[in-house]
Amino acid sequence: MPLVRMILAVLLAFLSVSCTKADPGTLLGKAQSGQLVIGIRFDQPGLAERTIDGRFVGFDVDVASYVAGRLGVRAPGITWRETTSATRETDLTSGTADIVVATYSITDKRKQLVAFAGPYFVTGQDLLVRKFDKTIAGPESLNGKRLCSVTGSTPAQEVRNRFAQNAQLVEYPRYPDCVTALLAAEVHAVTTDATILAGYVTQNRELLRLVGRPFTTERYGIGLRKGDPAGQSAVADAIQQMISSGAWLDSLRRNIGPSGYPIPAPPTVTER
């Protein structure tokens, strides 16, 4: 009888492990391998930036690292891949990235292509201008002026659609290109989410300022491939845990606080 019990115990253990092993094509299956490819931006101060010595720092990096850790993937198992506003969807749908954490606003249009967990942060669209330019008090001031944003993003078109039909749109691949154009007086303003622009103010306090009149609501989510409800739920739970643990606020204070940008209350995680 003891031998029979031993055999049964081994069989039950094997079945238990087999039942809990996730499909290797899903997010949880990839995480069980101890490896994840995470798409982030490399050029957003305070949010996601690659330093000169090759480190990745910022709030989005902290969020991504925390979520990966909750999924069982330690730092050495994370491969950071640069993504842009124009490539976030294709990075996910092609399998180039397992998740994307890149100031990725949740919209109905994007949800036709990818899934989201979150939001993990809520901000609003604003304007970055030269510090002593008093001609721009808000988006309605931009008629006839050159407005810069990045290719594949929606903020500049939002300004034209709602506030300044005659604004002249200028697009570059990256936000630093827009900031360089602004400093050189080649454009009058840069528009995107206030928390992104705040990082550039921190780098150029004597030359740039935020207008400080947000005119949209942007809900940042973590993007992942559609058709993976277990992965989506696990990421949402990880975001909630980061908020509840205090790690969310600590990261914001460390990465965004120095810019003077007011830290908002934690969001309610609704996409799961």
N, C-alpha and C positions, 0 to 999 in steps of 0.2 A: 504493500500500500504506500509506503513512503516514496518508493520509486515512481509510482503513478502520479502522486501529488507533485513530485519534482518536475516530471515531464509536463504536467498540466500548467504548472507555474511558469515554466520556460515558454510554453506555447502562448499563454496569455500575455506574457511580457512582449513577445515578438509581435503578436497581433496589436497590442497597444501602441507600440512604436510605429508599426505600419500604418495604423489608422491616423496617427497624428502627424505623419510626414506629409507636408504640403506639396502640391503640384509644383515641380521645378520651374514651370513657366509663369507662376504667379509671383507677386511681390514677397509673400511669406516663404514661398519655396526658395527664392533667391536668397532671402535673408538667412534661411537655415544653412545655406552654404557658407555663411560668414562673410559674404561679399555683396556690396551694393555699389552701383554707379549712380551718383547723385549730380544732377544738373544744377549749377549755380551761376551767378554772374561773377566775373573776376574783376569788375571795375566800378563797384558801387561802395564808396567809403561809408563805413558804419554798418553796412548791410552784408556785403559779400565782396571781399577784395583779396587778391593775391599779393602778398607783401614781397619786397625785394628779395628776402631770403627764402621765398617759396612757401611760406605758410598761408593758410586761408583763415581769415578773421571776419567777424561781423555777426549781426543778429541772425541773418538767414543761415549762416554757417552753423551757429549755435543751435538753431531750431533743427536743422538737418541732422546734426550730430546727435542731438538728444533723441530724435525719432529713430534714427538708426540704432542707437543703443537700446531703446525699448524693444526694437525688433530683434535684438540679439547680435547686432553687428558692431564690433568694436572699431575704434578709429583706424587701425591698420588695414581693416577690410573695406574702407571707404575709398572709392576712386572718385575724385572730384573732376567733373567735366564742365567746361565752359558752355553755357547756353546763352542765347540772346532772345530779345523780344520776337524776332522773326522765326526762330527755330524751336521754340519750346514745344509746340505741338508735335512737330515731326521728330524731335528727339525722343518723345515718349512713344509715339505710334510706331516708330521704326525699331524701338528697343535699344536705342543708343543710350538712353538714361532710364533707370528704373523708377526714379521719382525726380521731380523738378521743384526746387525751392528757390524761387528767383523773382520776388516781388510780383507774383503771378496772380493777377486779379481774377476772381471767380466771375465769369459771365455766362449767360445762357448760350451765346454763340460758341464759346470755347467748350462748353459742356457737351456739345454735339460731337466733339472729337476726342476729348479726354475726360477723366473723372477728377474730382477734387475732394480733399479732406480739409476741413477747417471751417471758418477762417482762423488763422493764428495771429492776424494783426489787421486792424482797420485804420485806414488813413484817408486822405482826400487829395485831389489834384490841386496843384498850386502853380505859381510862377516864380522863376528865378530871374532876377534882373541885376544890372550893375547897381552898385550901392547908392550912387548919387543920381541915378535916373529917376526923377519924380514924375515922369509922364505916364507911367504905367501903375494904375491903382487897382487893377483887376483885369479879368479877361475881356471885358467890354472895351478896354483901352487899346486893343491890339489891331483894330482896323487899319490897314495900310502899313502895318509893321511886320517885320520878319520874325517868325516864331519857329523855334527849333524843337524837334523831338526825334526819337529814334525810329528807324525803319521797322515796321511790324507792330508798333505800339499804337494805341488809340487816342492819347491825350490831345494831340494837336488838332485832330479832326473834331474832337469833342468841342474844342474852343470855337472852331469855325461853325459847327452846326448850331451851337447854342448862343454864342456871344458876339463873335466878330467874323462875319461872313467874308470880309475882305482882308483878313489876315493872310500873309504870304507864308506858306509852309515851307520849311527847310528840314530835310531829313538827313541824318547821319547814321552809321551803323551802331555807334556807341554814344552814351551820354557824355563821356569826357570830350568827345569831338564837339558836341553842342556847347559845352562849357568853354572850351577853347575859342570857339566862334563868338561866344558872348563876350569874353574878355577882350577879344580883338575888335569888338563893335561891328562884327559882320552880321549879327542878328541882334534883335532887341530884347528877346526873352527866351527862356527855355521852359518848357512845361512837361511835367510828369507828376508823380506822387510826391507830396510834401516831404515824406520821410527820406526819399531818394535825394531830393534837392538839398535837404538839410546837411547831408554829408559833404556836399560841395561848398556850402557856406562855411562849414568848419575848416575846410582847406584854404579858403580865400576870404577870411573875415573882413579884411580891409577893402575888398573889391566887390563883393557880391552880397545880396540880401534876398530873403524870401519876401514876397509881397504879403503873405500871411492871410490870404482870403481863400481858403479851400472851397471848391465849387463842385465837387463830386464826392461820392463815397466809394472807396476802393477796398475790397475785402480780399486780403491775400490768402490764397490756399496752397496746399501742396498738391501738385499735379501728379497723376499716375494714370496708367492705361485703363481704359474702360473694361467692364466685364470682370472686375476683380473685387467683389464686395467685401470679402474677408480682409484683403489688403487695405482697402479704403477704411474699413472700420478700425483696423489696428492702428493705422496712422492717425485717425481722429482721436482715438483713445490716448495715443502718445502725446498729441498736442494738448489735450485736456490735462494730462498728468504734468506736463511741463508748466502749465499755468498754475495748477494747484500746488505744486511743489515750491513755487517761488523762483525757480530757475528762469522762467520767462521774464519776470520783472528785473531780476539781476542782470540778465543779458541786455535788456533795453537800457537800463541805467548806465551800463558800462559802454555800450556801443553807440547809442543814440543820444543819451543824456548830455554829453559835452557840446552838442550842436545847439542846445537851447530849445530843441523841438519838444513841445509838451507831450509827455508820455500818456497815452490814453488808457482807459480801463481795459481789462482783458476782454476779448470778444467771447461770444457764445458760439461754441462749436456746433454748427448745424449741418454741415456737409459730412455725412458718414455713411 
